[in-house]
Amino acid sequence: MCDKGSMAQYTRVSGFVGLITLQNPPVNALSAAVRQGIVDMVERALSDPIVKSVVICGQNGNFCGGADIKEFGTNMSGPPLVPMIDAIEAANKPVVAAIEGSALGGGLELALGCHYRIAHSKARLGLPEVTLGLLPAAGGTQRLPRLVGVPAALNLITTGRHVTAAQALQLGIVDQVTDHNAVDVAVTFSLSVAGQSLDARRISTYLCPLPSDFDALFEGVMQKVRQSARGAIAPVACVQAVRAAATLPYTKGMEREQELMATLFTSGQARAQQYCFFAQRAVGRWRMPSGARWETSKPRPVHKAAVIGLGTMGRGITVALAQTGLSVVAVETQEKQLMEAKQAVSGMLERGAKRHGVVPTLDRISYSQNIQAIAEVDLVIEAVFEDMALKTEVFQQLSAVCKPGTLLCTNTSALDVDKLASETPNPELVVGMHFFAPAHVMKLLEVVYGPRSSPQAVATAMQLGKKMGKVSVAVGNCRGFVGNRMLMPYLQQAFFLLEEGATPELVDQALEEFGFPMGVFRMSDLSGLDIGWRVRKRDELVEPDMASGKSARIRQGSRYSPLGDLLCEQGRFGQKTGRGWYQYDKPGSRVARSDPWLHSFLVEYRARHGLVPRSIDHQEVLERCLYALINEGFRILEDGIAAGPEDIDVIYVFGYGWPRHRGGPMFYAGMVGLAKVLERLEHYQQAHPDVPYLQPCSLLRRLVAGGSPPIHRWREVIKKHQSQL
Ligand code: NAI
């Protein structure tokens, strides 16, 4: 017996078992058609006198990935999830969920409505709704705490983290884990329990196990969640919903769950987080201005890779490569550095393996002081000092040593990738792979292509990034690429605000309340003030003998703040020296404390330069720092350095701590209103005519003139704009 057409298939197996198979590739999401199918098939199984038990599974070894996000924001049709799951739970025949692959979100909620859950050992389970700005609103917040207790439920629901089948068994989420075919096991099992009472199997009827220190627990969790949420409302709502499960009867708790969900669903934050979800996927569909694109560019296989230079970055990159299963040749010329790197890399690999319960991959790495050792590799990532002459020399050596066709990648953070490519005999083999520190942890990778990079080189770097678990974004070559280029106006505004009367504390607090994990000055102390100083020196912006007065703050025709340089001259490089924009207990310590010296220094600096301090509020800090950064984002789009606003937003969310619930800078600009961003930029530009970064970008003007279209329509405007430039 078989019903085709709907997105759930019904078969009778083993004579007496109704098997319902969800069919909606790739993850069997609960679309309207799937829900309708489940409702119909359950009804059919329950009304068929021959059927003694029911098993629900998903096709292609995957139970169910949850709600169909594409349906969000549309007029939802089809049967709603809650009554569907309630009806399954109320059934008078045992319903068993056979969980293979993943049971996530609505998928797990469906499983929790079943009377039994049997998982394959490789299955993963979780309620990730919070990462989309939502909560599990098909009874997840009410059933899970009743099943596994409040602390475990809070942990899973507020973080959205996935658990393995073994962990799920330990928590009590599933009843059995099997290495065999979970559907077969579930079918046999369902027959073995057919006819038994189901009274003790309906989770909604359970009393939520309450810890004795109930109030203290919720208070503590709420405090922690608020702190780590950095302004995101979904995790807080999740705690409130679980609290309802603990204190209210099921039906009342469900009402609370729905109420909280309704608030989240219509919030801008949920829209922002869902946008991020899709943007993260969209960046994989890269395209280059030449017309080359992801579908038509085949990556080269990479079995063996090399890393040149084992400093901060090279070590992390080596770890990231080894963890993907590649053989790695790691080259470092300094013997002492090589020894230290070996130890550091092994340590990182061992710790990572321990965390994941696997064996470390130390034997995949060979170390050498000699560049000749890389002759057989398929791809090289260079991470030597940020020095063009040195990198040029290294690239020439690489071209001579490597077998033909080896891809040559540079991890430069700011040097010209095209220029480097032009110094090699095969510029088409050169791309930038810009990692972020620490390279084995940070999710972002900018893949930088030049006009001569071959589509295959880009495709290979993008695919390697993916294998390393990175979110890879293909971007064009320019000073600072996308991320660091946009950071320049942001940093500059922060310095100017100090000159005008703000303190590092005030600026940081405004940015941290906005949702950044760290304000600009705490961040600068962490990464080291000397890095920017070196770049500014190279750019001849730093004048050794600084005169006072206005002219001292004009360099190369624009307003310039020498504040960072002055701190560096005092040896204040940030955390590493124990002093920077803040003070620290000792060099290397991480807890920033206000520094009275810095405050007097600012007072004295302003007086020396005839600057009259004024009161600056959070609003101005946010507008000046963020709108200047966003304005540069529009320039990047206009220049074609990023293919679309999603690329920029993903870079900022994954690499620069931009709060996900605000969607990324370009999405945020749309939320604020492009006309408002433009108006504020014009306002600040009038007040600071000597700051080119505040000059509104013509693409922004054009978008506003065109009625501020929604972000998914910007690409059309950009294309038209570029063709007219
Ligand atoms: P680092 O100073 O920690 O390490 C550079 C290493 O390269 C040193 O161990 C040095 O001995 C070695 N080296 C120099 N010449 C060599 C040669 N010819 N062959 C083999 N090894 C050689 O520098 P870091 O911070 O790791 O930076 C490396 C590159 O990564 C730079 O281009 C930098 O701009 C870029 N980058 C740095 C980031 C950071 O946060 N530190 C972030 C992203 C990119």
Residues whose N, C-alpha, C, O or C-beta is under 5 A from the ligand:
A	BS01	NAI	I308 G309 L310 G311 T312 M313 G314 V331 E332 T333 Q334 Q337 A383 V384 F385 E386 N411 T412 S413 F435 F436 A437
